[in-house]
Amino acid sequence: MKKTMCMILAMLMVLVLAACGAAQQEAVAEEGFKPSMDTSLSCHIKVAGGYDNFEALEAEFDRFNEYYPNVELMFTKIDDYNNMIGTVLNGNDAPDIYVNYSWMYGREQYQSSIDHAEDLTDPALGLDLNCIRSNIILNTDDGKLPMVPVFSNTYGMLVNTSLFEKEGLKVPTTYQELVTVCDAFHKKGYENPLMGFTNAETTSLFILMIYPYFCQTVASDAEAVKKLNALDPQAGSYMRPSLEKVVQFLNDGCVNLDECDKIENNYDAVILRFFEGDVPMMICSGDTVSGTKKRENRSEAFIANPFNYTFVPVPMSDEGANFLDMPNLQFSVNKDSANLDMANEFMRFLITSTELNEMAQNKGLMSPTKDLSFNSMYAAFGTVSESNILSPEEFGLMDDAVKQLRQAVYAVGTGEMTIDEAVAHYGAFEQ
C-alpha cells in the first residue's frame, strides 16, 4: 500500500510540475513587450526608406504608441534611396532608423550607410535576434551587425490550388512532377499551365526559376564562389548545369514563351494575368506576391470567379525544391541619433516574432522569423528540408556574379546565345 501511495504521489508531483511549467511559459508568452523607459517621454523618431508608403510599418507605430503615447514616429520616403541615403545620413536631418541592404557591404559608394549603423549585436539593446532565421542575419567580418531583416524574400510560383483540386492534380514538389503536371494540364485543355514574365532579363522567369537551383550547385564549393565573385571567365563553367536545366525546361514544353512575352511587367501585369484564372502556375518573386491581395478587387475575372491560391518553391530538381532565403528589407539604427535610446526601444519592440509576423502579414511579404506556418501564403517554404534552404549572402555569392548569371540564363532562355556562348561570356556581360 505504501509503495502504491508513493507512486501515486510521485505521478501527481510530475503532473503538478508540468502544469506549473506550462503556466510559466504561457505567462511569459502573454507578457509580451514591456517598456524599459519612462512611458511619458516625448520625442520624434524618423524612419527613412524608399517605399512610397509603408502602411504596415505605420501600423507598428500605432501599436508602439500604446506603450509610448508621446513618441511621434514618422516614415519618410527618400527619392533615389540607394544613392542618396549616405548623403542624408551625413546631413542635419538624418533619420533615427533607416532601411539598409546587405549588398551594400564592401562597396565604397555605400560605406556611409554601414558606418552610421549601430552594432545590433550589443546585448544591452535586448533585441530578440533568435526569433529570426539565422541564415539571413548577416554579420560583417568583424562580427558586427549593422542591420537586421524585417522582411525576407524568395522566388517561387503562385499556384491556383482551386484548379489543382478541380482537376485532381497535386502541386509538384520535384522537377519530374512539374513536367508531368504541366503535361496533364495540357491534356485537360489548359494552354498555359505555367507562365512568367519574359520581357526583360532583370526579373525574368528564367532567373527566378533557376537561381535557387544554381545556388544549390555552388553553395558548398568555396572555390567556385570565389571565382564567380571575381568574374573570372573560367567561372562560366559553373553556370553550365543551370543553363542546361533551362534548356531542358523549355524542351519539356512546360512554358509558352510567346504567351509569356505578352505580360508587360513582373508585378501588376503578372498578378492580373494570374487572376484570369486559367493559369495553374505563375513564376514570380515574393515581392510580386505581396501585391496580390490588393489586386483581387481590380480583376474583373477574379471578382467573377474567385479562387484559392498560394506560393510555393519552383521544383527544378528531382531531389526536391530549394528555398532561396534572402533578406528583403533590413533596418539599421543611426548610432548618431539624437534619440538613440528611444530608437533602440522601438527596435526592441519590433524585433519579435509577434510584431515581425504582424508587419509581414500586413505588407504581404515573407516574414524573417523562424515560423512561417502562421501565413498560409508562405507556409510551404517552412516545410522545405534544411539541406534545401539556401542563402546566397550566407555562402558569399555577390551581386555582380548574380548579374552575370541573370543575363546568361536570359540569353540562353530566349535563344540569343547557346549554352557554350553564354559560358564563355561570363564576366563580360554588362554590369
Buried (B, 14 or more C-beta within 10 A) or exposed (E): EEEEEEEEEEEEEEEEEEEEEEEEEEEEEEEEBEEEEEEEBEBEBBBBBBBEEBEBBBBBBEBBEEBBEEBEBEBEEBEEBBEBBBEBBEEEEBBBBBBBBBBBBEBEEBEBBBEBBBBBBEEEBEBBBEBBBEBBBBBBEEEBBBBBBBBBBBBBBBBBBBBBEEBEBEBBBBBEBBBBBBBBBBEBEBEBBBBBBBBEBEBBBBBBBBBBBBBBBBBEEEEBBEBBBBBBBEBBEBBBBBBEBBBEBBEBEBBBBEBBEEBEEBBBBBBBBBBBBBBBBBBBBBBBBBBBEEBEEEBEBBEEEEBEBBBBBBBBBEEBBBBBBBBBBBBBBBEEBEBBEBBBBBBBBBBBBBBBBBBBBBBBBBBBBEEBEBBEBBBBBBEBEEEBBBBBBBBBBBBBBBBBBBBBBBBBBBEEBEBEEBBBBBBEBEE
